[in-house]
Amino acid sequence: MSESRKIDVVPVPIFPVPAIIQRVIPQICSWPFEDSYIPRLLKNDIPQRLQKGKAGFWLYTDAADPKKEVIGFGAIDVCLNYDYVTGNRHHPHIPLLACRPDMRGKGIGPSIVKHLIGEAVLRSFWPGLNCYPVVFLEVYTDNVGGIKTYQRAGFQNLSDEPTYDPKEKKSYFVMTRSLSIAPEQGIT
Ligand SMILES: CC(C)(COP(=O)(O)OP(=O)(O)OC[C@H]1O[C@@H](n2cnc3c(N)ncnc32)[C@H](O)[C@@H]1OP(=O)(O)O)[C@@H](O)C(=O)NCCC(=O)NCCS
């Protein structure tokens, strides 16, 4: 991790816009992603999560851009994917986030993660769910930029033993981050 960059870079102020995924899939799937899992999750995984009613999906623009060009997207869900860790309790889960490929390396990803952590906190207080106050996500072991981004946002590996994904023929880490609200400091 480059500590100097971590200190120097101010997160890009982004503006989240809730979006209907089916309407925006053609636009964002036309971005030149190198990773096949991104369009696959956009088409097959996130719409199913949204249908169940506990997920959210946002497009992001640079808050200072008058043209409001889309520079990234992200999703959050509340699910039971890791019920074996949470003791059968629901928990927030980030299934996917990404910057537009030509906008990587500018600090947009960290801003998206920050927004999604805030949404995870809100959802962890959903009445009637008794949510487990930890957000989960998966990141492929070869995704150095993704792992750095999540570590800098306070995520840690659930286990140092990666899990093999036969669909992508590579392994991923499960990462987790505790959620809490400190009344004087806001969401931490
Ligand atoms: C992971 C991701 C969200 C990070 O967002 P970002 O805005 O590029 O984040 P940063 O600007 O803070 O850069 C973080 C790291 O990404 C890597 N990175 C920077 N520019 C990059 C580029 N042009 N291409 C690939 N990786 C790059 C670097 O390792 C960087 O670490 P450094 O700060 O030590 O140099 C973004 O690269 C992305 O959208 N990747 C594809 C989707 C993905 O991996 N999502 C996360 C897992 S679901």
The ligand as a Gaussian input file, in Angstrom:
#p B3LYP/6-31G(d) Opt

LIG

0 1
 C      -11.217000      -1.352000      -7.541000
 C      -11.695000       0.039000      -7.982000
 C      -13.127000       0.245000      -7.539000
 C      -10.795000       1.067000      -7.285000
 O      -11.283000       2.371000      -7.596000
 P      -10.283000       3.559000      -7.971000
 O      -11.078000       4.798000      -8.110000
 O       -9.439000       3.171000      -9.117000
 O       -9.421000       3.613000      -6.611000
 P       -8.087000       4.425000      -6.348000
 O       -7.988000       5.600000      -7.260000
 O       -8.029000       4.691000      -4.886000
 O       -6.967000       3.362000      -6.709000
 C       -6.851000       2.205000      -5.906000
 C       -5.841000       1.261000      -6.491000
 O       -6.306000       0.835000      -7.773000
 C       -5.185000       0.569000      -8.632000
 N       -5.290000       1.394000      -9.857000
 C       -5.044000       2.713000      -9.997000
 N       -5.231000       3.080000     -11.269000
 C       -5.601000       1.982000     -11.938000
 C       -5.942000       1.725000     -13.286000
 N       -5.925000       2.700000     -14.206000
 N       -6.293000       0.466000     -13.619000
 C       -6.304000      -0.514000     -12.696000
 N       -6.011000      -0.316000     -11.397000
 C       -5.640000       0.908000     -11.034000
 C       -3.947000       0.880000      -7.878000
 O       -3.482000      -0.323000      -7.315000
 C       -4.440000       1.795000      -6.783000
 O       -3.635000       1.656000      -5.673000
 P       -2.524000       2.834000      -5.334000
 O       -3.343000       3.946000      -4.780000
 O       -1.656000       2.229000      -4.292000
 O       -1.827000       3.218000      -6.590000
 C      -11.572000       0.222000      -9.515000
 O      -10.252000      -0.065000      -9.918000
 C      -12.535000      -0.631000     -10.325000
 O      -13.610000      -0.189000     -10.680000
 N      -12.124000      -1.895000     -10.653000
 C      -12.975000      -2.820000     -11.405000
 C      -14.113000      -3.347000     -10.568000
 C      -13.640000      -3.879000      -9.238000
 O      -12.560000      -4.415000      -9.105000
 N      -14.491000      -3.708000      -8.206000
 C      -14.168000      -4.129000      -6.856000
 C      -14.436000      -5.558000      -6.635000
 S      -16.138000      -5.953000      -6.855000

